[in-house]
Amino acid sequence: MARTMENSTPKIRLFLVDDEPVVLKGLTLLLSGEPDLEVCGCADSSADALQRIPQLGPDLAVVDLTLKGEDGVDLIRELRQRCPKLKLLVFSMHHQISCVRRALEAGAHGYVTKDEGAEQVIGAIRLLLAGKCYVTPTLAAGMPEIRSRL
């Protein structure tokens, strides 16, 4: 799973799923700039993600909820079945609490909106890998049932 850096510290392997090429490129640049993170693959559709993620064995997948007319929640559900140890972070433009609930109920471990800063995305990834949950604070405030998990 995790690859080793020069100083023998394992790198966290990430897989990105988004149908916007500029988002994939930007996230790849952002995350690859961190010494302990590496992007091991990207996909722009559910079918591609479902094929490549089990092959590559990342530690965490960052998944958009809207993928070329596909529902990212269905992808999350399928990934949870196929790769039960994989951590799943939603990275979405959707700010509705109903979207967060659906994603978490499907098996996502966290939810970040695309208008959050780079530090929050990186922080969310590290929290999920530490066994915690992360939800954009403004959305979490309206969800008392998950505040205890944060």
Summary of the structure (lengths in Angstrom):
residues: 150
radius of gyration: 14.3
end to end distance: 26.2
largest distance: 43.4
contacts: 477
relative contact order: 0.14
helix: 43%
strand: 25%
